[in-house]
């Protein structure tokens, strides 16, 4: 099967993550976006979601492979991801550098693992990097398109970690020979919560390996910054990409406003135009 790489409306593909606001935005402003990014889990639990590919190209996102975990997903889950990848003709699968499954803490023999409700930042260590390499070796053979890995937001110091998140991401890319999905808001959250210099930390990444960029909002809760897909991307996110754009050759930029029942269309249009101009290299 020939996989779909949409013809860009500008120098870089720009799209929206599938959510409540997308259908109306497409009706009114189809010419502003190149694609919609849809989560595998949305299609799995509500197959009619896939019909959006009749109107606009689709990029596939995923939160089910548990790439940085010690408990593998079910074979049926991997089969389903492969089926959806073929169905959507996505050119790559964006997956989180995180885990979503864990062994139970009780003593029951052969108990099913706990499936978490959110992808969790792993321990940042060489042991985890070796686990990611092992998992990717097993996963890659299941799919006809590349897996690219998205950096997790770090909300607190992960127990057992021995290296900082920027070095962890860089080491994963090198050791596993894998390209990246740079979530710039996740990166800002991490550097803010861990008191790291954002631009210096960004330049420590292999930015030439960034295939896709995510923008979303962030909000302060209980003294820490958290991911917030219902708020516009902060100015600092654009400034961070501005400071590193000479090294970035991303193919796509996705605005993740999929928690928002509505988002001012003027904001979305302005940010789409800004992303195209910012990455016009």
N, C-alpha and C positions, 0 to 999 in steps of 0.2 A: 504494500500500500504506500502511496505517496503521502507524506505528512505535510501538513499545511503550515506554511510560513506566510502570513498575510502581507500584501503589498503595502508598505508604509505610506501614510499620508504626509510624512515629513522624514527628517533624517533618522529618527528613532521611532519604533513602535510605541504607542502609548495606549493604555487600556484601563478598564475599571474592574475591580473585583466584583463578582456577582453578588447582588444584594437587593434590598427592597427598592432602592432608588434607580436601579439600572434600566428597567423596562421603560419607564417614563423618559429617562434621559436619552435612550436610544431613539425613541419616537421623535423627540424634538431636536436632537443634535447628533444624528448618526454620523455626520461627516467629521465629527471631532475626535472619534476614537477608532483605533485599528482593530481592537479585539476586546473580549471579556475573559477575565481569568475566573475559572470555575473550580471549586474544590471537588475532588473525587467524592468526598463524603456527602456533599449535597446531591450529587447525581445518584449515588448508591441508595440513599434513603428516600430520594424523590426523583425517580428516573425522568419524568417530564422536564426537569431542569435542563436536560441535554438538548432540548428543542431550540434553545437559544442559538445553537450553531447554524440553524437555518437562516438567521438574520445577520450573524457576525462571527468571525473566526474565534476559536476558543483556545486558550492556554490552560493546561491542567495543573492545578495545585493539589497538594496532598499533605495529610497529617496522620497517616496510618502505617508507615513503614517502620517506625521506631528505629531509625538509623543509628542513633547513639545509645541504644538500649541493649540489655542482656536477655530480653525475652522477645523472640521473633513474633511477627504477626502470623495469623493463620494463613495457610496456603490458599484458602478460598479468598482471602482478602487480596493477596497478591494477584491471583487470577482475575479478580474483579477490577483491580487497578489497570492491569494490562488490557482488559476488554474496553474499559472506558478510554484509555489512551488511544486505542485503535479507532474507537467510535468518534472521538473528538478530533482526531488527526493532529494532536498537539505536537509541536516540534521538540518539546522537552517536558519533563515533569519536575516541578519545583517541590522539594520536600524539605522538612525542617531538620536542622542539625540538633536533634532533640530525641526524647523518648516519650512514648505514650503508654507503654505496657510495663508492668513490674510484677515480680513475684509477690505473692501474699506474705504477710508477716506471721500468719498463724502456722500451725504445725500440720495442717491437713495434707495428706499425701495425695498427689495428683490433682490438687486444687487448680482451677483455672486462674490465670494471672489477673491482676487488677488492671482494668482498662481505665486510664485516667481521662478526665474530661477536657484536658488541655495539654498541649505539648510542653514538656518540662525540660528546662535547661539541664544538661548533664553535668556530672563531675568533670572539671576541666583538668585533664591529666593525660599523660602519654598512654596510660592503660585504656582510657576511653578512645583515644585516637586509633589505637590498634583494634579496638572493637568496631569502630566505624569502618576501618579498612576491611575487616572481615565481613561485616554486614553488606557493604557495598559490593564486594566480590560475589556474594551470593545473590544480591538483588539485581545487579546489572544484567545478568543473563535472562531475567524474566521479561525485559522490556526492549522494544525496538527503537526507543529514543533515549537520549541521555537523561540521567538524574542530575539535577543541580541542587546544591544545599544552601538553605537559608539560615543565617545566623539567628540564634535565639535571643530574646530579651533576657537580661540578667537582673533580677530584682534584689538579690542578696548574695553574699559570698556562699558559693555552693560547697557544702562539706566535702572534704577530701581533695579539693582542687589544689594543684601545684603550679599552674600557670594562669596568666590572665587571658581573658576572652580573645583579644586581638591576636595574640600568639597562637592560641588554640585554633582559631579559624585558619590562620596562615599555615599551621602545621597540618591540619586536616587536608587542605587543598594540595599541599606538596606531597604528603605521604600517600594520600588516596588518589592523587591525580584526578581531582574532581573540580568542576567549575562551580561558581557561586551565584546565589541569589542574594544580593546585598539589600537587606531591609534596613534602610538608613535610619528609620525611627527606632527600630530595635537597637541599633548601634548607639544612638544617642541616649536611649534609656540605660543601656549597659554602662556607657562611659560616665553618665551623670551619677548613677547609683553607686558605681565603684570608684568614683572620683579620679577618672582618667582624662587626659587631654583628648578631646574628640578628634581633632584633625591629625594630630600626631599619631593617634591610634589607628585612624583610617589609613594613613600612608604606610603603616606597617603590614597591611594586608596586600595580597597579590591582586591588585585591582584590575590587572589585565585579564583576570579570569572571571570577572563579573559579567554574567550573561543578561541578568534581569535585575531591576531595582524596584523595591517596594517603598512607597510613601504611605504613611497613615498619621493619625494624631497620637498624642500622648497626654496623660493627665497625672497630676500629683494627688496621691492618696496615702495617708498615714506616713508622710515624710519620705515617700519613695515615688519615683516615676513609673508609670504603668502604661502598657499598650492601650490605645483607645481608637478603635476604628469608626467611631461616631463623630470624631472631631477632625478638623482640617489639619494637614501636616504643618508643623511649626516652621517659622522662618529659618530657624537654625538648621533644619534638615536640608533646605535648598542651599544655604550657605556652605554646609559641609560638602555637598557634591560640587559646588562651585570651586572649592579649594582643592579638589582632586580630579577635576574633569579632564585634565590633560592625560591622565593615566587610564581613564575609564572608557571602554568601548562597548557599553551595554547595548544589547539588541532591543530591549523592551523595558518600559517603565510602567508599573501598575500602581494606581491609586486605590488603596484598600479602605473604602468607605462603606463596607458591607454590613456594618452594624447600624447604619443610619437609616431611619425611615425616610428622611429627606436630608438633603445637603444643598445649600444655596448654589444654584446652577452657575451663578456668576463666579463663585469660588472655584468650582470644578473646572470650568472653561479657562479661567485665568491660570490655574495651576498646570493644566494640560499644555497650554501655550508656553508657559514658562519652562516646563520640562523639555519640550521640543527645542526651544532656543538654547537652553543650558547645555544640552548634549548634542548640539549640531556640530559635529566634528567631521 
